[in-house]
Amino acid sequence: MSWYALFVKTGYESNTKKWLDARYDRALLHCVIPRRKVPEKRGGKEYHVVKTLFPGYVFVQTKMNVHLYYQFKENPFIYRTLNYQNRRDKIFAYEEAWKLDPSAKLCDESELFKEIPLDEMTLVLKLIEQDDIIECSEISFQESGFTVQAGPLKGMESYIKKIDKHKKRAKVLMSLMGTAQLVDLGIEFSSVIPSGHQGEMR
């Protein structure tokens, strides 16, 4: 089975996951919504909140085919099911053929859909823990830089491009569908922070 991205209405990622989990056995379809726990200050107090890592995306591991594609389209929160690897006119031909005979199998249907690169999903799956949440990582500072002592970013310092000590966020370089982007992940400090480390680039 391969990984694919569903494009859904922002804010309805959890609703979509519940719909998918209720409809499909996990052996046939595994659904993931990566989320991150980050510190925020409200009224002078610090709280931890959980936010969706990639708003508008739901990730599924399955053996994709046209029949499954049309089942996904029954959900009103799913806007575009997947990115396609082939030309639009080829997809249209399959849609028309499927309407005439849903049981017809014209070729290996998985070739119609673009998979998420395995290395991208491997990184995401390495970071998430229970309930698909990326917990805060514990960071310590030295004169030469910083080290992740514990948490999902341990051993992944090379992915950290910037530290914001006031917001307790690490900007981490990740890739989604081949597009690189910086995402904020929560951090905690295990030692006194030298003043010169604010916003240090790694």
C-alpha positions in Angstrom: 0.0 0.0 0.0 1.1 3.6 -0.7 0.4 7.0 0.9 -1.8 9.6 -0.7 -3.0 13.1 0.2 -6.7 14.1 0.4 -7.4 17.7 0.1 -10.3 18.6 2.5 -12.1 21.6 3.9 -9.8 23.3 6.4 -11.0 22.6 10.0 -12.8 19.4 8.9 -9.7 17.2 8.9 -10.8 15.3 12.0 -14.4 14.9 10.7 -12.9 13.4 7.5 -10.7 11.0 9.5 -13.7 9.8 11.6 -15.7 9.2 8.4 -12.9 7.2 6.9 -12.1 5.2 10.0 -15.8 4.3 10.4 -16.1 3.2 6.7 -12.9 1.3 6.1 -11.0 -1.4 8.0 -7.5 -0.3 9.0 -6.1 -3.2 7.1 -7.5 -1.7 3.9 -7.0 2.0 4.7 -5.0 3.8 7.3 -5.7 7.5 7.9 -3.3 10.0 9.6 -3.7 13.7 10.4 -0.3 14.9 11.8 -0.8 17.4 14.6 1.7 19.4 16.7 1.7 20.4 20.3 3.0 23.9 20.8 3.2 26.3 23.7 1.1 29.5 23.7 0.7 32.3 26.3 -2.7 33.6 27.3 -3.2 36.1 30.0 0.4 35.7 31.1 0.1 31.9 31.5 1.5 29.3 29.3 -0.6 26.6 27.8 0.0 23.8 25.3 -2.4 23.7 22.3 -2.6 21.1 19.5 -2.8 22.3 16.0 -2.9 20.5 12.6 0.5 20.3 11.0 -0.8 20.6 7.4 -4.2 22.3 7.4 -6.4 21.0 4.7 -4.7 17.7 4.3 -5.6 14.2 5.3 -3.1 11.4 4.6 -4.2 7.8 3.7 -2.3 4.6 3.2 -4.2 2.3 0.9 -4.2 0.6 -2.5 -5.7 3.3 -4.5 -8.2 2.7 -7.4 -10.9 4.5 -9.2 -13.7 2.9 -7.2 -12.2 4.1 -4.0 -11.7 7.5 -5.5 -15.5 7.8 -6.2 -16.3 6.6 -2.7 -14.1 9.4 -1.3 -16.0 11.9 -3.4 -19.2 11.1 -1.5 -17.8 13.0 1.5 -18.7 16.7 1.1 -15.6 17.8 3.0 -13.2 16.2 0.5 -12.6 18.8 -2.2 -10.1 17.2 -4.3 -9.3 13.6 -3.7 -5.7 13.4 -4.9 -3.1 14.9 -7.2 -3.0 13.0 -10.5 0.1 11.7 -12.1 -1.4 11.5 -15.6 -3.1 14.0 -17.9 -6.6 15.3 -17.2 -8.0 13.9 -20.4 -6.9 10.4 -19.3 -8.6 10.8 -16.0 -11.8 12.0 -17.8 -11.7 8.8 -19.9 -11.5 6.7 -16.8 -14.4 8.6 -15.2 -16.6 8.0 -18.3 -15.7 4.4 -18.5 -16.3 3.8 -14.8 -19.8 5.4 -15.1 -20.7 2.9 -17.8 -19.2 -0.1 -16.0 -18.0 0.3 -12.4 -16.6 -3.3 -12.4 -14.4 -2.6 -15.4 -10.7 -2.7 -14.8 -8.9 -0.9 -17.7 -5.3 -1.1 -16.3 -3.4 -0.8 -13.0 -5.6 2.0 -11.6 -3.0 3.1 -9.0 -1.0 4.6 -11.9 -3.6 7.3 -12.1 -2.8 8.7 -8.7 0.3 10.4 -7.4 1.8 8.8 -4.4 3.4 10.8 -1.6 7.2 10.2 -1.7 8.1 7.5 0.9 10.8 9.6 2.5 8.4 12.5 3.1 5.9 10.2 4.9 8.7 8.4 6.8 9.8 11.7 8.3 6.2 12.6 9.4 5.6 9.1 10.8 8.9 9.3 12.8 7.8 12.5 14.4 4.2 11.7 15.4 3.3 9.7 18.5 0.0 8.8 20.2 -3.1 10.3 18.4 -0.8 11.4 15.5 0.6 14.3 17.7 4.1 15.6 17.5 5.0 16.3 21.2 7.4 19.1 22.3 11.1 18.3 22.1 13.6 19.2 24.9 16.5 21.3 23.8 19.7 22.3 25.6 22.2 25.0 24.5 26.0 24.9 24.4 28.5 27.5 23.2 28.7 25.6 19.9 24.9 25.5 19.4 22.1 23.3 20.7 21.2 19.7 21.1 17.9 18.0 21.2 18.0 16.0 24.5 14.6 14.2 24.2 11.4 14.2 22.1 10.5 13.6 18.4 13.3 15.9 17.1 16.1 14.0 18.9 18.9 13.2 16.4 17.3 15.5 13.9 19.1 18.8 14.6 20.0 19.2 10.9 16.3 19.7 10.1 16.0 22.6 12.6 16.7 25.9 10.8 15.7 28.4 13.5 14.9 28.6 17.2 12.5 31.1 18.7 13.1 31.0 22.4 10.3 33.4 23.3 7.6 31.4 21.5 9.3 28.1 22.3 9.1 27.1 18.6 11.6 25.3 16.3 11.3 26.0 12.6 11.8 22.6 11.0 12.4 22.1 7.3 9.9 19.5 5.9 8.6 18.6 2.5 5.1 17.9 1.3 4.4 16.6 -2.2 7.9 17.7 -3.2 7.5 21.3 -1.9 9.9 22.3 0.9 8.4 24.4 3.8 9.2 25.4 7.3 6.8 24.3 10.0 6.8 25.3 13.7 7.2 22.6 16.3 7.0 23.0 20.0 10.1 22.9 22.2 11.0 23.1 25.9 14.4 24.1 27.4 16.5 21.8 29.6 19.0 24.5 30.6 19.6 28.2 30.7 19.4 29.8 27.3 22.4 32.0 26.4 21.1 35.4 25.1 23.1 35.0 21.9 21.0 32.0 20.8 17.8 33.9 20.0 16.8 33.0 16.5 20.0 31.2 15.8 20.2 29.6 12.4 21.3 26.0 12.3 
